[in-house]
Amino acid sequence: MNRELIQIIEQMSKEKRISKESLIETLESALLSAARKKYGINTNMNIKITPNSGEITLTALKKIVQKVANTKEEISLAEAKKIDTSKGIGDEIIAPVAIHDFGRIAAQTAKQVLFQKVREAEREVIYDEYKDKVGQIVSGIVIRKEKGNYYIALGRAEAVLPIKDTLPNETLKRGETIRLCIEDVKVTQKGPVISLSRTHPNFVAELFKMEIPEIYEGLVVIKNIVREAGDRTKLTVYSKNPQVDPVGACVGIKGARVQSIVRELKGERIDIIPWTDDPRMLIAKALSPASVEKIGINEEGKSAMVVVSDQQLSVAIGKKGQNVRLAMKLTGWDIDIISNTEYDRMKAEELQAIKMEEPIKDKGRKEEQTSKNEQ
């Protein structure tokens, strides 16, 4: 029986990825709880399981007395001498306790404690496994859809994917294998909760790291990334090696690399922009696919006025302002966009205002000169 116990522990250790030592400690705690249930909760007891043989030893601290009145806490001198001949009346001694049967209630207690301890240990293993993977991509299998969430199997862990964090118009089917980004891992009373997302910008960044060797190796770096899931993502990239084109590395031959990412994102448009310290050039590229004609910037207020052709105005602004909104998030600059026609009108009004001011200034200068002559 003892050897079977060790075999069970070893099997659980492999299946649950919990150390054998930890399981033995758990079982010792469970058996000690059962023993106290049988022999009294106040009894000073200890239990030990030998890892190799599975031998269980239960001991209790007892007081040596002339006449035993309470067998749970006292031991006769004759019995004590069998354990340690140096002990005498009034001394305390660690004595073995027979463990042939803890009784039905005690055994049930041991089972409950063991189950609870193993479950807690398993939760700790799951938390330790995923706590440092926040922001990374994992593959999972859809288990079920329930109360506004999809539940995803990640190996032996179950994670939560809120429906709001799936791509627009995306319906996942039970048994489907999908890729997701780990957004958060937190500990609750019910165990670790792993939150997943397919809409977070990190999801796209990690897809690029998986698909683009230069990014994975650190040769090409994603400087910043912004996203409105299902519609458009913009990211800036730069290369640590001047001989490597960061945009070309991300796009790939005939767009093969970026297209694999676009397929994963169900057709989401991706603008890959070369990073530069020149704010004018960065803003112009960030407004892709629009073409920019003129840019004026206010460095103190970190704002920019961008002029585009009349035909490019709607492209630069984007549907419901999406393109310019993402460009502002990407660059960190406030961007106002006007058309060439509007720009010409503004310049004409400024010129007209200057012409109107000149006669007034000339009149003022003449009056001032006349005043001086009279003096």
Long-range contacts (C-beta under 8 A, 24 or more apart in sequence): 1-54, 2-53, 2-54, 2-55, 2-56, 3-53, 3-54, 4-54, 5-49, 5-54, 5-56, 6-51, 6-52, 6-53, 6-54, 9-54, 12-118, 16-118, 16-121, 16-122, 16-125, 17-125, 18-118, 18-121, 18-122, 18-125, 20-51, 21-51, 22-121, 23-118, 23-121, 24-49, 24-51, 26-114, 26-117, 26-118, 26-121, 27-114, 29-113, 29-117, 30-109, 30-110, 30-111, 30-112, 30-113, 30-114, 30-117, 31-56, 31-58, 31-102, 31-110, 33-109, 33-110, 33-113, 34-102, 34-106, 34-107, 34-109, 34-110, 34-113, 35-97, 35-99, 35-102, 35-106, 37-102, 37-103, 37-105, 37-106, 37-109, 38-102, 38-103, 38-105, 38-106, 39-72, 39-97, 40-72, 43-72, 43-73, 45-97, 46-94, 56-99, 57-96, 58-96, 58-97, 58-98, 58-99, 59-94, 59-95, 59-96, 59-97, 60-94, 60-95, 60-97, 61-92, 61-93, 61-94, 61-95, 62-92, 62-93, 62-94, 62-95, 63-90, 63-91, 63-92, 64-88, 64-89, 64-90, 64-91, 64-92, 64-93, 65-89, 119-191, 123-191, 123-192, 126-156, 126-157, 126-191, 126-192, 126-194, 127-185, 127-187, 127-191, 127-192, 129-157, 130-154, 130-157, 130-182, 130-185, 130-192, 130-194, 131-185, 131-192, 133-182, 133-185, 134-182, 134-183, 134-184, 134-185, 135-181, 135-182, 135-183, 135-202, 135-206, 136-181, 136-182, 136-206, 137-179, 137-180, 137-181, 137-182, 137-203, 137-206, 137-207, 137-210, 138-179, 138-180, 138-181, 138-182, 138-196, 139-177, 139-178, 139-179, 139-180, 140-177, 140-178, 140-180, 140-196, 141-175, 141-176, 141-177, 142-172, 142-173, 142-174, 142-175, 142-176, 142-177, 142-178, 143-174, 144-174, 145-172, 145-174, 152-178, 152-180, 152-196, 154-194, 157-192, 157-194, 158-194, 159-194, 159-195, 159-196, 160-193, 160-194, 160-195, 160-196, 161-195, 161-196, 161-197, 161-198, 162-195, 162-197, 164-199, 165-196, 165-197, 165-198, 165-199, 165-200, 166-198, 166-199, 167-198, 167-199, 167-229, 167-230, 167-265, 167-266, 167-268, 168-229, 168-230, 168-231, 169-230, 169-266, 170-198, 170-266, 179-207, 179-264, 181-206, 198-229, 199-227, 199-229, 199-230, 200-227, 201-225, 201-226, 201-227, 201-233, 204-233, 204-235, 204-261, 204-265, 204-270, 205-235, 207-261, 207-264, 207-265, 208-235, 208-250, 208-261, 211-257, 211-260, 211-261, 212-249, 212-250, 212-252, 212-257, 214-239, 214-244, 214-246, 214-249, 214-250, 215-249, 215-250, 219-244, 219-249, 220-244, 220-246, 220-249, 220-250, 221-246, 223-275, 224-275, 224-330, 225-330, 226-326, 226-329, 226-330, 227-326, 228-322, 228-325, 228-326, 229-265, 229-268, 230-265, 230-266, 230-268, 231-268, 231-269, 231-319, 231-322, 232-268, 232-269, 232-270, 232-271, 232-318, 232-322, 232-323, 232-326, 233-265, 233-268, 233-269, 233-270, 233-271, 234-270, 234-271, 234-273, 234-286, 234-288, 234-326, 234-327, 234-330, 235-270, 235-271, 235-272, 235-273, 235-330, 236-273, 236-274, 236-275, 236-282, 236-286, 236-330, 237-272, 237-273, 237-274, 237-275, 238-274, 238-275, 246-274, 246-275, 247-272, 247-273, 247-274, 273-330, 279-304, 279-331, 279-333, 280-304, 282-331, 283-327, 283-331, 283-333, 283-335, 286-326, 286-327, 286-330, 286-331, 287-316, 287-323, 287-324, 287-327, 287-335, 287-337, 289-315, 290-315, 290-316, 290-323, 292-316, 293-340, 294-343, 297-333, 301-334, 302-332, 302-333, 302-334, 303-333, 303-334, 303-335, 303-336, 304-333, 304-334, 304-335, 304-336, 305-336, 305-338, 306-335, 306-336, 306-337, 306-338, 307-337, 307-338, 307-339, 307-340, 307-343, 308-337, 308-338, 308-339, 308-340, 309-339, 309-340, 310-339, 310-340, 310-341, 313-337, 313-338, 313-339
